[in-house]
Structures are given as C-alpha cells and as structure tokens.
C-alpha cells in the first residue's frame, strides 16, 4: 500500500530544507533539489517505519494547498518547491492492549 504526501522544499542561500505538513517532526535537508528529494523520501520512509514499529496510525495525507503568506525573503528562503511524494507504507505491528505490559512475554 502506498500514500502520497505533499512535501515542501524551501530553497535557502546554501541548501534546501524540506518537510511534509502531515508528518509532524519529519524534515530533511539537501545541497540541491535532487539531494533534497532523496533525503526527504528517506526521512519519510524512516519516520513511517518508526510509527509502524510503535503501532501508531499513519497520518492521512489531506493537505492540498500550502499558505506561503508567512514566508519572507529576509527569513532566508528565496522560493519553495511543492510536490507530491508517493511512499510505500511499512507493515504495522498490532497495538498492544492497554491492560497488558508490552515488555512481558507470555509462555
């Protein structure tokens, strides 16, 4: 199964930085656009793998527009690139019941 996430790449003076609005805490940097794309894909895959291992639900990709009203050149961003990235979702572990201790092993 795959999901498409909107990603935003901000172009700065010396590098690119990127984030996916739906995937809180997932960000990456790169020296050029191709490197940024690769690093962002790897960051998303790594982040979603951690969510799967922790039996956390995957975020739903619902963002379709990005508001750049707060972006100012004096903040170091000259322009942005916005695109969709399709990511294969890892298999999720089943959640541990709240009453059970996930560290216990039953015989």
N, C-alpha and C positions, 0 to 999 in steps of 0.2 A: 504494500500500500504506500502511496506517496501523497504528499501535500505540497501545495505551492504557497510559499511565504513571500510577502512583499519585503524587499530589503532596500535600504537607503545607504548610499555611499556618499560621504561628504569629501569633497576634494579640498585639501588644505595646501599650504605652501610647500610642504616637504613630503606629504604622504596622503593616503586615503584612509578614512575610518568608516566603519560600517556597522549597521545594526538592523535587526528585524523587529518592528514595533510589537508584534505579538509575542516574541520570545524574550521576556524580561531577563536582563542580565547577560544576554548573548551579544557580544560585539567582537570586532576584529579590526586589524589594520593591515595595510599593504603599501608597498612603494609605488605601485602603478595599478591600473584598473584590473588587468588580468590577475595580478597577485592578490588584489583585494577580493576579487570574485572567488578565487580558490580558497583563500583564508576564511572568508565568510561561510562558504559551503562547509568547510571542515569544522568551523566553530558551531554551526547549526547542527551538524551530524553529531558532534561530541556532546553538545548540550542536550539534544533529544535522547541520546543514548543514556545519559545520566538520569534523565526523567524516567525512561523506561525501566532502568535498574531500580529506581526508587518507587516504582509503581505509581508515578504521578501521571495525571492525564495530560495528553499533548494539547498545546494551545490550538485553538481553531483559527485559521487564517481568515480574518474578517476585514482587515484594513484594505481599502481600495484607493484611498487618497491620502496624501501627506500634506500638512499645512506648514509651509515654509515662512509664515509671517514673522516668526521669531528669529529667523536666520539673518545675520548681518555680516557683511564682509569684514568688519573690524573684529569679529569673533574668530577670524582665521579660515573661514570656509568661503572659497571662491564660487563654487557651484556644487550641485548634487546630481547624482545619477540614481534613478529609481528603477528597479526591475523586479521581476518575479524569479524566484529560485525554487525549483522542484526538488524536494528531499525525500528519499526513501525512509520511511519510518521504521525504527527497530521494533522487534517484538517486545511487548511489555510483559513484565512479571505480574503475576496476580497479586492484588493487595493482600496484606496480612490482616486478618481480623483484628479489630481494636482490642478485643479481650485477650488476645494471645501475645506473647513476647516473641518478636521475630528472631531473637537470639537463641531461643530454646529449640532443641532438636528432639523430636519425639521418636521413640523406638518402635 
